[in-house]
Amino acid sequence: MGIFGFFSKDKKESLDQGLQKSSENIFSKLSKAVVGKSKVDEEILDELEEILITSDVGVDTTIKVIRRIEDRVARDKYVNTEELDKILKEEISGLLEENNTQDLLDFDIPEDKKPYVIMVVGVNGVGKTTTIGKLANLFKSAGKSVVLGAADTFRAAAVDQLILWGDRVGVPVISHGMNTDPASVAFDAVKTGVDNKADVVIIDTAGRLHTKVNLMNELGKIKRVMQKFIPDAPHEILLVLDGSTGQNAFIQAKEFTKVTEITSLAITKLDGTAKGGVVIGISDQFKIPVKYIGVGEKMTDLQLFNRKEFVDSLFTKKR
């Protein structure tokens, strides 16, 4: 299937619009760096390095990208400045491919994992509960039956918000209310998923407990009770990060990878920021695949991450 068979024109326009601030930030600086120059030289590469770092790609990842471009310039002998955005796209797309980031074609689940259990983690305020609601809607739109578990019981707003999302999307939400045992909620949610032959169970979890040990213990307990019904649950541990926080998202990713195994990432709020480069840096530094990105407020603005389309939207100069 060609990429535009899956990646519709509407989705690409939404992605372009969502990354507009980041793209404009990069190219306004890049245009100044190359003015009056015909070929890519050391001075331009130094400028490019600064541009990528200030776009929150991160120092280590930026150095990798610059080295790749230096190798390309050395190999091709003469690279003119008109080619720079094309080379940027090719080298960053290649880097993402090496980082286990795959292009998913649909909101699908493995045939032998039913229900497919997703445990969602992330600090308060990153858009975790909203991401779960949008994810439930997208799975349902793909013909999947979904059960939600409101196991972030330390924050009343999280429980109420997830119930609202369940009503809005039309999927059941298992809730015991605030200040109840999160593991008990997860237990009942997975049991309901099994009993109802649901395709997907998504469990919300606490954004933060008093210490890492408490959080680790809580997540461990949730896993153990789910495994009473499904031995290999959860099948996916999704970390939600707020892309607009830039380097703070790196710190959050680092902290959560210490507490539990993270198998996928959702990076939200990219539409309101010029820090879209954070997606590249986080994927590279943690070798965890970015699975979803949030590029707007609409239900469908939570998109499956497609590295080529993302890089194209971020590093294509808008005429």
C-alpha positions as CSV (number, residue, x, y, z in Angstrom):
1,M,0.0,0.0,0.0
2,G,1.4,3.4,-0.9
3,I,1.8,5.8,2.0
4,F,-1.0,8.1,0.9
5,G,-3.3,5.1,0.7
6,F,-3.2,5.2,4.5
7,F,-2.1,8.8,5.1
8,S,-5.0,10.7,3.7
9,K,-4.8,14.3,2.4
10,D,-6.8,15.5,5.4
11,K,-4.4,13.9,7.9
12,K,-1.4,15.3,6.1
13,E,-2.9,18.8,6.1
14,S,-3.7,18.4,9.8
15,L,-0.1,17.3,10.4
16,D,1.3,20.2,8.4
17,Q,-0.9,22.6,10.3
18,G,0.0,21.1,13.7
19,L,3.7,21.3,13.0
20,Q,3.6,24.8,11.4
21,K,5.1,26.7,14.3
22,S,8.0,24.2,14.6
23,S,8.6,24.2,10.8
24,E,8.5,28.0,10.6
25,N,10.9,28.3,13.5
26,I,13.4,26.0,11.9
27,F,13.2,27.6,8.4
28,S,13.2,31.2,9.5
29,K,16.6,30.5,11.1
30,L,17.9,28.2,8.3
31,S,17.1,30.9,5.7
32,K,19.2,33.4,7.6
33,A,22.0,30.8,7.9
34,V,22.3,30.1,4.1
35,V,21.7,33.6,2.8
36,G,24.4,34.5,0.3
37,K,25.9,31.0,0.3
38,S,25.8,28.5,-2.5
39,K,27.1,25.4,-0.9
40,V,26.9,23.7,2.5
41,D,30.1,24.4,4.4
42,E,31.3,24.2,8.0
43,E,29.8,27.5,9.0
44,I,26.3,26.4,7.8
45,L,26.6,23.1,9.6
46,D,27.5,25.0,12.8
47,E,24.4,27.2,12.3
48,L,22.3,24.1,11.6
49,E,23.6,22.5,14.8
50,E,22.4,25.4,16.8
51,I,19.0,25.5,15.0
52,L,18.3,21.8,15.8
53,I,19.4,22.2,19.5
54,T,17.1,25.2,20.0
55,S,14.3,23.2,18.3
56,D,14.6,20.7,21.1
57,V,16.0,17.9,19.1
58,G,18.6,17.5,21.9
59,V,22.4,17.8,21.9
60,D,23.2,14.1,21.4
61,T,20.8,13.6,18.6
62,T,21.7,16.8,16.9
63,I,25.4,15.7,16.9
64,K,24.4,12.4,15.2
65,V,22.4,14.3,12.5
66,I,25.2,16.8,11.9
67,R,27.7,13.9,11.5
68,R,25.5,12.2,9.0
69,I,25.2,15.4,7.0
70,E,29.0,15.9,7.2
71,D,29.5,12.4,5.8
72,R,27.0,13.1,3.1
73,V,28.8,16.4,2.1
74,A,32.2,14.7,2.1
75,R,30.9,11.9,0.0
76,D,29.0,14.1,-2.5
77,K,31.9,16.6,-2.6
78,Y,29.6,19.5,-3.4
79,V,26.2,20.0,-1.8
80,N,24.4,23.2,-2.6
81,T,22.2,25.0,0.0
82,E,19.0,24.3,-2.0
83,E,19.5,20.6,-1.2
84,L,19.9,21.1,2.5
85,D,16.2,20.6,3.5
86,K,16.0,17.4,1.3
87,I,19.2,16.0,3.0
88,L,17.9,16.9,6.4
89,K,14.7,15.0,5.7
90,E,16.5,11.9,4.4
91,E,19.0,11.7,7.2
92,I,16.5,12.3,10.1
93,S,14.1,9.8,8.6
94,G,16.9,7.3,8.4
95,L,17.8,8.0,12.0
96,L,14.2,7.4,13.1
97,E,14.1,4.1,11.2
98,E,17.1,2.9,13.1
99,N,15.4,3.8,16.4
100,N,12.7,1.1,16.1
101,T,10.1,3.6,15.0
102,Q,7.8,1.8,12.5
103,D,5.1,3.3,10.3
104,L,1.8,1.8,11.5
105,L,-0.9,1.5,8.9
106,D,-4.0,1.3,11.1
107,F,-5.4,1.1,14.6
108,D,-5.1,-2.6,14.7
109,I,-4.1,-5.2,17.3
110,P,-2.3,-8.5,17.1
111,E,-4.8,-11.3,16.4
112,D,-3.6,-13.5,19.2
113,K,-3.9,-10.7,21.9
114,K,-7.6,-10.3,22.8
115,P,-8.3,-8.2,24.6
116,Y,-5.2,-6.2,23.9
117,V,-4.3,-4.4,27.2
118,I,-2.7,-1.0,27.1
119,M,-1.5,0.6,30.4
120,V,-1.1,4.3,30.1
121,V,1.4,6.3,32.2
122,G,2.5,9.9,32.4
123,V,2.5,12.9,34.7
124,N,-0.5,15.0,35.3
125,G,-1.1,17.7,32.8
126,V,0.5,16.1,29.7
127,G,-2.9,15.2,28.1
128,K,-2.9,11.6,29.3
129,T,-6.6,11.2,29.9
130,T,-7.5,13.1,26.7
131,T,-5.1,10.9,24.8
132,I,-6.9,7.8,26.2
133,G,-10.3,9.2,25.2
134,K,-9.1,10.0,21.6
135,L,-7.4,6.6,21.4
136,A,-10.6,4.8,22.4
137,N,-12.4,6.8,19.7
138,L,-9.9,5.8,17.0
139,F,-10.0,2.1,18.0
140,K,-13.8,2.2,18.0
141,S,-13.8,4.0,14.6
142,A,-11.6,1.1,13.3
143,G,-14.3,-1.4,14.4
144,K,-12.8,-2.4,17.7
145,S,-14.7,-2.8,21.0
146,V,-13.0,-0.9,23.8
147,V,-13.2,-0.9,27.7
148,L,-11.6,1.9,29.7
149,G,-10.3,1.6,33.3
150,A,-10.2,4.7,35.5
151,A,-7.3,3.6,37.7
152,D,-5.9,7.1,38.2
153,T,-7.9,7.3,41.5
154,F,-5.7,9.8,43.3
155,R,-7.1,12.7,41.2
156,A,-10.9,13.2,41.0
157,A,-10.7,15.1,37.8
158,A,-9.0,12.2,36.1
159,V,-11.8,9.8,37.0
160,D,-14.5,12.2,36.0
161,Q,-12.8,13.2,32.8
162,L,-12.4,9.6,31.7
163,I,-16.1,8.9,32.4
164,L,-17.0,11.9,30.3
165,W,-14.8,10.6,27.5
166,G,-16.4,7.2,27.7
167,D,-19.8,8.8,27.4
168,R,-18.6,10.9,24.5
169,V,-17.0,8.0,22.6
170,G,-19.7,5.5,23.6
171,V,-17.5,2.9,25.4
172,P,-17.8,1.5,28.9
173,V,-15.6,3.0,31.7
174,I,-14.9,0.9,34.8
175,S,-14.6,3.2,37.8
176,H,-14.6,2.9,41.6
177,G,-14.4,6.6,42.1
178,M,-11.6,8.6,43.8
179,N,-9.3,7.3,46.5
180,T,-10.0,3.7,45.7
181,D,-7.5,0.9,45.0
182,P,-6.2,1.4,41.4
183,A,-5.3,-2.3,41.1
184,S,-8.9,-3.2,41.9
185,V,-10.1,-0.9,39.1
186,A,-7.6,-2.5,36.7
187,F,-8.7,-6.0,37.8
188,D,-12.4,-5.2,37.1
189,A,-11.6,-3.5,33.8
190,V,-9.6,-6.5,32.4
191,K,-12.3,-8.9,33.7
192,T,-14.9,-6.9,32.0
193,G,-12.9,-6.9,28.8
194,V,-12.5,-10.7,29.0
195,D,-16.1,-11.4,29.9
196,N,-17.4,-9.1,27.1
197,K,-14.8,-10.4,24.5
198,A,-13.6,-6.8,24.0
199,D,-10.8,-6.1,21.6
200,V,-9.0,-3.5,23.6
201,V,-8.7,-2.5,27.3
202,I,-7.0,0.8,28.1
203,I,-6.0,1.4,31.7
204,D,-5.3,5.0,33.0
205,T,-2.9,5.1,35.9
206,A,-1.7,7.7,38.5
207,G,0.4,10.5,37.1
208,R,2.6,10.7,40.2
209,L,2.9,9.2,43.6
210,H,5.0,10.6,46.5
211,T,8.2,8.6,45.5
212,K,9.5,6.6,42.6
213,V,9.2,3.5,44.8
214,N,5.5,4.1,45.5
215,L,4.9,4.6,41.8
216,M,6.9,1.5,40.9
217,N,5.0,-0.6,43.5
218,E,1.6,0.7,42.3
219,L,2.3,0.0,38.6
220,G,3.7,-3.4,39.6
221,K,0.6,-4.3,41.6
222,I,-1.7,-3.2,38.7
223,K,0.3,-5.5,36.3
224,R,0.0,-8.4,38.7
225,V,-3.8,-8.2,39.1
226,M,-4.2,-8.0,35.3
227,Q,-2.1,-11.0,34.8
228,K,-4.6,-13.1,36.8
229,F,-6.8,-12.9,33.7
230,I,-4.2,-12.4,31.0
231,P,-0.7,-13.8,31.8
232,D,1.2,-11.5,29.4
233,A,-0.8,-8.3,30.2
234,P,-0.2,-5.4,29.7
235,H,0.7,-5.9,26.1
236,E,1.7,-2.3,25.8
237,I,2.9,0.4,28.3
238,L,2.3,3.7,26.7
239,L,4.0,6.8,28.1
240,V,2.3,10.1,27.2
241,L,4.5,13.2,27.0
242,D,3.7,16.8,26.4
243,G,5.7,17.9,23.4
244,S,5.3,21.6,24.2
245,T,7.5,21.2,27.3
246,G,10.6,20.5,25.2
247,Q,13.5,19.3,27.3
248,N,11.2,18.6,30.2
249,A,9.6,15.8,28.2
250,F,13.1,14.2,28.0
251,I,13.3,14.3,31.8
252,Q,9.9,12.7,32.2
253,A,10.8,10.0,29.8
254,K,14.0,9.3,31.7
255,E,12.2,9.1,35.0
256,F,9.5,6.8,33.8
257,T,11.9,4.4,32.1
258,K,13.5,4.0,35.5
259,V,10.2,3.1,37.1
260,T,8.7,0.7,34.5
261,E,9.4,-0.7,31.1
262,I,7.9,1.7,28.5
263,T,7.1,0.1,25.1
264,S,5.6,3.0,23.2
265,L,5.2,6.8,23.3
266,A,2.5,9.3,22.6
267,I,3.7,12.9,22.2
268,T,0.9,15.4,22.6
269,K,0.3,19.2,22.1
270,L,2.7,19.6,19.2
271,D,0.3,22.1,17.5
272,G,0.9,24.8,20.1
273,T,4.6,24.8,20.1
274,A,7.8,25.4,18.1
275,K,9.4,22.4,19.9
276,G,8.4,19.7,17.4
277,G,12.0,18.5,17.2
278,V,11.6,16.9,20.6
279,V,9.9,13.9,18.9
280,I,13.1,13.1,17.0
281,G,15.3,13.5,20.1
282,I,13.2,11.4,22.4
283,S,12.8,8.6,19.9
284,D,16.6,8.6,19.3
285,Q,17.7,8.8,22.9
286,F,15.4,6.2,24.4
287,K,15.0,3.8,21.5
288,I,11.3,3.6,22.3
289,P,9.0,3.8,19.2
290,V,6.8,6.9,19.0
291,K,3.4,5.5,18.2
292,Y,1.0,8.5,18.4
293,I,1.3,12.2,18.1
294,G,-1.2,14.9,19.0
295,V,-1.4,17.8,16.5
296,G,-4.7,19.5,17.5
297,E,-7.9,19.5,19.6
298,K,-10.1,17.4,17.3
299,M,-10.7,13.6,18.0
300,T,-8.9,12.7,14.8
301,D,-5.9,15.0,15.6
302,L,-4.3,12.1,17.6
303,Q,-2.5,10.5,14.7
304,L,-0.5,7.3,14.2
305,F,3.1,8.4,13.9
306,N,4.5,8.1,10.4
307,R,8.2,9.1,10.4
308,K,8.4,10.1,6.7
309,E,5.3,12.3,6.8
310,F,6.3,13.8,10.2
311,V,9.8,14.7,8.9
312,D,8.3,16.0,5.6
313,S,5.9,18.3,7.5
314,L,8.7,19.5,9.9
315,F,11.4,20.0,7.3
316,T,9.6,21.2,4.3
317,K,9.8,25.0,3.7
318,K,6.3,26.4,3.3
319,R,6.1,28.5,0.2
